């Protein structure tokens, strides 16, 4: 797909910025903007899958201890999930595998989630005018939600332990591609152009590309290859998680609007 956008489209298009890791986040890049957080392998994909499976809300925490402490007051309604170095923390019901969320088991539960990178990025973005949860699995749905909101956009990559993550940049590029397809976006700089072109180069081979990233290597070492396959399924889910504060939690937009 061409990057070209007509002069008329550019005048009405959303400006799209990309930040490759949370340490580069500044207040001016989130205030009055729609922010989409990406941790493609795996937190934001798992959040999206959980909402699609009927989980009523997902509360996010910086570490497993905080998630466990908060979950205790909810009794059987609490669903502790997350990871430490890819694996399920002791005492947690689920890890961070998106395919493990099942409607028959987890509908109407409240998830308490902590991951190494993704939940920290969501916490960092919480002051934005709107915060959405993005992944490859819901890229087009994210683009449509951004158009509906109508604010300029920052796409925030969670990264991997402070470093850049190729898969998160590809996820951001997928949303840019979907926005371009609707004539609804123009990039603010080279970071957005780079993310878009990275997605275009990987689009025909997403599973293999994600598998060859640092996070992909870690998942393969933990025998979690099926998670990579799930995360690489472009536009397989139409749900978009939206963040609400006090307490910090993620809901379906239809629920959040009530």
DRENDOTI-904055 format. One record per residue: x negated, y, z of N, C-alpha, C, O in turn. Coordinates in steps of 0.02 Angstrom, whole numbers, plus 50000, padded with zeros to 5 digits. Example, Ala and Ser with C-alpha at 12.3 -4.5 7.8 and 13.67 -1.06 7.14 Angstrom:
REM residues 2
493404971650390493854977550390493404983550390492884983450423/493584988850354493164994750357493555000250394493305005750402/
END
This chain:
REM residues 258
499584994050000500005000050000499565006250000499065006550036/499755011149961499365017349957499455021550019499975021450051/498925025350036498965030050091499325036450070499465040750112/499465037150006499745043349981500425044850012500835040350020/500525051150028501165053350054501305060150022500865064450020/501915061149998502055067149961502045073250006502095072650067/501955079149975501945085350014502595086350053502595088650110/503155084550022503805085150056503855080450115504095082250168/503615074250105503615069350160503175071650217503355070950276/502585074450200502105076550251502395081850296502245082150356/502825086150268503115091550309503585088850362503665092050414/503905083150349504395080450397504125074250433504475071450475/503515072050416503255065850444502985066950514502815072450534/502975061350552502665061350618501905061350610501635057950567/501565065250652500845064950655500645059050698500915058150753/500185055050674499995048850709499255048950726498825049750682/499105048250790498425047950816498295040950843498755037550865/497675038750840497485032250868496915033150917496435036750903/496975029950975496455029851026496245022651035496655018351050/495605021251027495375014351025495245011251093495175005151098/495215015251147495165012451214495395017651264495325023651252/495675015451321495975020051369495495025251397495715030651417/494855023751400494375028551428494325034851386494075039951409/494565034551323494555040351279495205044351282495285049251247/495665042151324496315045351330496245051951368495935052251421/496545057251341496575063751374497295065951377497715063751338/497435070351424498125072451436498455075351374499045073951361/498085079251336498385082551278498585077551224498975079251179/498325071451228498485066451177499085062151195499295057851156/499375063351254499985059651272500565064151291501145062151280/500455070051318501005074351339501425076451279501155078251227/502085076051287502565077851235502515073251174502745075051120/502205067551182502125062851126502435056151142502535054351201/502585052351090502745045251098502095041351096501715041851048/501975037351147501375033251151501575025851144502045023551176/501225022351102501315015151095500685011751120500135013251097/500765007151167500195003551196500134996651162500634993151154/499524994951142499384988551109498874984551149498324986851162/499064978551168498594973451190498824967051156499134962651186/498654966651092498934961551047498794954551072499224950151068/498184953351098498004946851127497874947751202497294948151222/498404948051247499064945451233499614949451267500204948351253/499444954051311499934956851357500534959951323501104958551342/500424964251273501014967551244501414962851201502024963751192/501094957651173501474952451139501894948451189502474946951175/501604946851246501964943051297502544947151325503084944451337/502444953551336502984957851360503564957851310504144957151329/503404958551247503914958551195504284951851193504894951651187/503904946351198504214939751199504654938751261505184935651256/504434941351318504824940651379505494944251373506014941651392/505484950351346506104954051337506564950551287507164950351296/506264947751234506674944051185506984937851216507504935651193/506664935051267506924929151302507424930951356507684926551390/507574937351364508094939451411507854941551479508264942851523/507184941951490506934944651553507214951751561507164955751515/507494953251619507864959551626507414965651630507584970951604/506834964851661506344970251663505664967351682505614961851710/505144971051665504464968951679504114974551716504044980051690/503894973251776503524978151815502784976651808502574970851812/502384981851797501684980851781501234983251838501384988251872/500684979651848500244980951905499514980551882499354977151833/499084984051920498384984251902498004977851919497484976551890/498274973851966497924967751985498434962552010498994964452028/498254956152010498714950952030498954951652102499534950052117/498524953952147498724954752217499304959552224499774958252261/499274965152188499814970152191500454967252163500994968452190/500404963452108500994960452078501314955452126501924955252133/500904951252157501164946152203501494949352264502024947052285/501194954552291501484957852349502154960952333502634960452372/502204964252274502844967252254503374962052240503964963252253/503174956352213503654951152195503954947652254504494944852249/503614947652311503864943852368504544946252392504944942252415/504674952752386505314955552411505904953752367506474955052385/505774950852308506314949352261506524942052263506994940052228/506184938052302506384931052310506374927252244505914927952205/506894923252233506914918952174506994922752109506854919952056/507204929052111507274932952050506604934952021506554936551962/506084934852062505414937152041505084931751998505104925752013/504774934051944504394929751899503684932451897503544937251861/503234929251935502534931451935502184928751873502184922751860/501884933251836501534931151775500934935651763500924941451785/500434933051729499834936951715499234932451704499304926451695/498644935551706498034931751694497434934951727497404940951739/496954930551742496284932551762495814928551717495814922451718/495404932151677494974928951628495354923651587495134917951581/495924925851561496354921851516496814916951551497304914751521/496684915151614497054909751646497544912251698497454917651727/498064908251711498574909851760498284910551829497924906051852/498434916051865498174916651934498494911451980499064909351967/498154909452031498444904652079499094907252108499144913052128/499594902952111500234904752140500714908152092501284909452111/500504909652032500934912851982501314907551943501054902151929/501934909151925502354904351888502124903651816502124898151788/501934909351785501714909351716501054912951709500874917151751/500694911351656500104915151638500294921051593500774924651607/499914921851539500014927451493500124924851422499934928151374/500444919051416500574915951351501264917851327501754916251360/501324921351270501984923651248502474918051234503074918951243/502234912351213502684906851197502984903451257503434899251250/502754905151317503004901851377503654904751404503974901851447/503854910551379504474913651402505064910451367505104910351305/505534907651406506104903951379506744906851408506804907951468/507234908051364507864910951387508204906551439508484909151487/508184900051430508524895551476508204895451546508524893451595/507594897651550507234897751615507154904651644507124905451705/507104909751602506874916251625507354922051613507194927651632/507924920851581508404926251570508624929151637508764925451685/508664935751639508894939551698508394939651755508554942251809/507814936751746507294937151797506934943951792506964947351741/506604945851846506194951851847505464949651849505254946451897/505094951251797504394949151792503934954151827504044960251823/503434951551861502924955551893502264953451860502014947951870/501984958051820501454956351774500804960251789500814966251800/500254956551789499594959751793499144956151743499104950051743/498794960051701498314957351654497664961351658497644966751687/497144958651628496494961851632496474968651598496154973251623/496814969351541496764975451502497434978951490497494984951498/497944975151470498564978151447498944982151499499154987751485/499024979351558499414983051609499054989351630499384994251647/498404989351631498024995351649498135000851597498185006751614/498164998951533498295003851480498995006851486499095012751474/499485002751504500165005251513500185010151571500495015451566/499845008551625499805013151682499485019751661499705025151682/498965019451620498615025551599499055030051556498945036151555/499535027151521499955031051474500615033351505501015036351470/500735032051568501395032851597501655040051596502255041051604/501225045151588501455052051588501685054551520501895060351514/501655050451470501885052451404502635053451403502995050951447/502875057251353503595058451348503975051951336504535051151361/503685047451299503975040751289503405035851282502905037351249/503475029951313502965024751308503305018351283503785016051314/503055015651229503315009551199502785004151201502185005551206/503014997951195502574992151198502524989151128503014986551101/501914989551099501834987551029501394981451020500964979951062/501504977950965501114972050946501234970850872501624974250840/500894965950846501024963950777501724961050770502054962050719/501954957550821502604954050817503194958750811503734956750789/503104965250830503674969950826503474976450792503764981650807/502984976250747502714982350718503234986550682503274992550692/503644983450640504154987250604504694989850650504934995450640/504874986050700505364988450749505094994450788505464999150802/504454994350804504135000050837504165006150792504345011550815/504005005250728504025010950682504715014050679504785020150680/505225009850677505915012450674506085016150738506425021350736/505875013650795506015016950859505655023750863505935028550888/505035024050838504675030350837505025035550794505055041450812/505285033350737505655037950694506275040450730506445046350725/506615036050765507225038050801507065043050857507445047750868/506505042150891506305046850944506115053550915506305058750941/505735053450861505575059550824505005063750851504915069450830/504615061050897504025064650924503395062450887503365056850860/502885066750887502245064650862501985058850905502185057950962/501525054950876501375048250902500635047550919500195049850882/500505044250975499835041850992499865034251000500265031751040/499455030650964499405023450968498795021751011498235023050991/498915018851069498385017651119498205010251120498615006051136/497575008751104497325001951107497045000551177496665004451205/497244994851205497014993151273496274991251275495944992351326/496024988451220495324986351220495214980151263495684977351291/494584978251267494394972351307493854974251356493274975151337/494044974951419493584976651473493154982751455492544982851463/493504987851431493184994251415492894994751346492665000151327/492884989451308492614989551240493174989651188493754988451204/492994991251127493484991351073493734984251059493374979451068/494364983751036494654977351017494914977850945495354981950931/494664973650902494884973750833495634972350827495984975450787/495874967450867496574965550860497054971250880497594971850851/496854975350928497284980950947497294986250892497814989250878/496714987450862496694992150805497104989650747497434993550713/497104983150735497514980250682498254981150698498654982750654/498444980150762499134981350782499344988450770499894989750744/498914993250789499065000250776499135001550701499575005150679/498684998550662498724999350590499354996550560499604999150510/499614991150589500244988250565500834993050574501264993550531/500834996550631501365001450642501285007350594501785009750567/500675009650583500555014950535500795012850466501105016750430/500645006650447500855004150382501615004250376501885006150324/501965002150429502695002250428502975009350424503475010550391/502645014050458502855021050455502735023850385503165027450359/502165022250355502025024450287502555021750238502775025350193/502745015450248503235012350204503905016050206504275016050157/504045019350262504665023250269504555030650255505005034650263/503945032450232503795039450218503845043850279504045049650275/503665041050338503805044450401503185046250441503255048250499/502585045650412501985046950452501435049850410501385048650350/501015053750443500395056050413499855055650467499995057650524/499255053150452498735052350503498445058950524498405063650485/498235059350588497925065550612497165065350605496845070550613/496875059650590496155059350584495925052550561496325048250543/495265051650561494975045550534495145039350575495155033850547/495265040050641495425034150681496065030850655496105024750649/496565034850639497185032150611497075029150543497355023850527/496675032450501496535029650435496155023050440496285018350404/495675022850487495295016650497495745010950519495695005350493/496185012250567496635007050591497085004450536497194998450529/497345009150495497785007050440497415002750390497674997550369/496815004750371496445000850322496214994150351496174989250314/496074993950415495894987650447496484982750444496394976850428/497084985250458497674980950452497764978550380497884972650369/497704983050332497794981150262497304975650242497484971050205/496684976050266496184971050248496314964350281496104959150256/496664964550339496784958350377497474955350365497604949750386/497914959050333498624957250331498744950250304499194946750328/498374948250254498494941750223498184935950263498274930150245/497814937550316497454932450353497434934050427496904933750459/498014935850455498024938550524497804933350575497434935050621/498024927250569497864922250620497104921150623496824920950678/496784920350565496064919250565495694925450589495184924750624/495924931350570495594937450592495634938150667495124939650699/496224937150696496294937550769495874932150804495594933450857/495844926350775495464920850805494714922550809494374920150854/494474926650762493754928250759493564934350801492974936250802/494034937350836493874942950880493594940450945493614934450959/493324944950986493064943051052493614939951094493514934751126/494204943151095494764940351133494984933651105495144929051143/494974933051039495144926651009494664921151028494864915551041/494024922751030493524917951052493644915751124493584909851141/493824920551167493964918951237494574914351242494574909651283/495084915651202495674911351204495534904451178495784899451205/495134903951126494954897351100494554893451151494634887451157/494114896951187493714893551238494154890951295493994886051328/494724894351306495194892351358495734887551331496214885951366/495654885351269496124880651236496814883751230497324880351241/496844890151212497474893751204497574896051133497804901651121/497394891751085497454893551015498164895050994498274899350950/498664891751024499354893051006499564900151022500014902950990/499244903251072499394910251087499184914751029499534919451012/498614913250999498374917150942498874916650885499034921650853/499124910650872499614909750818500244913850832500514916950786/500484913850893501084917650911500954925150900501374928550870/500394927550924500244934750920500134937250849500204943150836/499964932750803499824934550734500434934650689500384936250630/501024932950717501634932650676501924939650667502294942050710/501774942750612501994949650598502754949950594503074946150558/503034954650633503754956250631504194950250646504734949550618/503974945950692504374940150710504894941750764505344937850776/504834947550797505294949550851505514956750838505114960950819/506154958050849506424964850836506484968950899506704974750896/506294966250956506364969751020505784974751029505214973251012/505944980551057505444985551075505514987051149506044989451171/504994985851188505004987551258504864994951268504424997751236/505254998151312505165005151328505015005751403505335002451444/504535010051420504295010651488504695015851526504835021251500/504885014251587505195018951633504775019151697504465014151715/504775024851729504355025751788504765025751852505375026251850/504405025051909504705025451976505285020651987505855022751994/505145014151989504505010851982504325009951908504755009951864/503685009051895503445007951827503695001051803503524995951832/504095001151750504394994951726504544995651651504555001151625/504654990051618504784989751547505464986551536505624981351564/505864989851494506544987651479506654987451404506274990351366/507194983951384507454984851316507754991751310508064994151358/507674995251253507975001851245508725002051259508985006851287/509084996651241509804996551252509964996551326510464999451347/509534993351366509624993351439509404999951469509735002651513/508845002551443508565008751470509045014651460509035019351500/509455014351408509905019851394510505020151440510855025151443/510625014751476511215014351519511115018451583511565018751625/
END
